Amino acid sequence: MPRIEADTVAEHRARQHEALLEAAEAVLVERGHEGLTFAALGERTGLARNSVYRYFSSREDIVAQVLERPLPGWLERLRDAMARADDLDGRVAAFVGAQLALVSGVRPELAGALAQSSFSPELRSRISAMTFQPAALLEEALVAAGHPHAAVTAQLVQGIVNAAIRVLHQSGRPLDDVTAIAVATAQRAVEAR
């Protein structure tokens, strides 16, 4: 039986899971989506391949979990940035700017490896659902401000953010330039009632 290196089995499993996610990110960067296998994760972490299956249902589940891992922290930082704004215009600017700043911190090699991958419709759907979670925070702000089309507008603004993220990763344009354009576009979208 493997040695438990934590106070509890649950804590041990959480550490193993985190180590596997870190290894998965490294493998994605080094070998791409095709190189991400249960065997590669086992080699990198020292776990038997069959042990890796306890944490992930498929290779695409690994990719989704790598992408989902930072989401709770990102949402909290986004919520905090929006809460510091004095008005709706400021909250929209914070919503766009905070997301772009957070995404700019993602390893470009990882973004590149994922951009070159072909994913199943199920994984694409899971990723899409993830990318639109922040819109709920903007929708709350729009509802509080009495915006008549809060849900649709929040999703459209999130679409502006998602497009700006692609521009950042593909064009090499400076973060400040892309952010300024995206913020102005988002603010106009919110104003167009």
C-alpha positions, 0 to 999 in steps of 0.5 A, a space after each residue: 500500500 502506498 505511504 500516506 504523507 499527510 494527516 488524513 487520507 483526504 488531505 493526502 488525496 488532495 495533495 496527490 490531485 494537486 500534484 497531478 494537475 501541476 504535472 498535467 499542466 507541465 505535460 501540456 506545455 511540453 508535449 501538447 494535448 496528444 502527449 497528455 496521457 495517464 502514463 505520462 502523469 504517472 511517470 511525472 508524479 511517481 504514481 502508478 498509471 492505474 492510480 491516476 485513473 482515480 482522479 480523472 475519468 479521461 484525458 479531456 477531464 484532465 484538461 478541464 480540471 487544469 482549466 477549472 483549477 484557478 477559477 474560484 480564485 479568479 472569481 473572487 479577485 474579479 468580485 473584489 475588483 468590481 466591489 471597489 468600483 464606485 459606479 457601473 462604468 467602473 464595475 464594467 472596467 473592473 470586470 474587463 480589466 481584472 479578467 484580462 490581467 488574470 488571463 495575461 498571467 496564464 503561461 502563454 505556452 499552456 494557452 498555445 498548447 490548448 489552442 492547438 488541440 482538438 477537443 470533443 464537443 463535451 469538453 468544448 461545452 465544459 470550457 464554454 460554461 467555465 468561460 461564462 461564469 464570470 458574466 454572472 457577477 456582471 449580471 448582478 451589477 447590471 441588475 442592481 443598476 436597473 439595466 433592462 437587459 442585464 443577462 444578455 448584456 452580461 453575456 455579450 460583455 463576456 464575449 468581448 472579454 473572450 475576444 480580447 483574450 484571444 487577441 492577447 494570446 494571438 497578436 502579442 499586443 500589449 495588455 494595456 492597449 487591448 484592455 483599453 479597447 475592450 473596456 471602451 467597447 464593453 462600456 458602450 455595450 452596457 450603455 446601449 440600452 
